[in-house]
Amino acid sequence: MENTFPPALVEKINSKKVAGVTAEFVKIGGIRMDEPKKYDVIIDRISQDIPFYRAYLKNAALQGRL
């Protein structure tokens, strides 16, 4: 797991208590590219180093998920 992303951002977003909005670290593993979306917004800080994440984000963008 990438651990340089500031947990304070996740805590700040969740502290706002906006209905229907929660922040969490993305959890993906072996996935199917046609599965339903889990996230409406992804803030990427690691795909430049991990090809799997880059492919996941490209697919999500192509499907209008981002």
C-alpha positions, 0 to 999 in steps of 0.5 A: 500500500502506498503510504505517502498520501496524507491521511489528514486529507481523508480525515478532513473530507470525512470530518465535513460530514457531507451526505453521500460523501466519504473518503477512503484509500482505494482498495483494488486487487485482482479485478475485472475491467467490466465490474461496476464502479466502486469510486466516483473520484480517485486522486492518483499518486502512484500510477506513475510507478505501478503499471497495474494502477495506470491501466486501472485508471485508464480503463476507469476514465474510458468508462466515464468513471473519473 
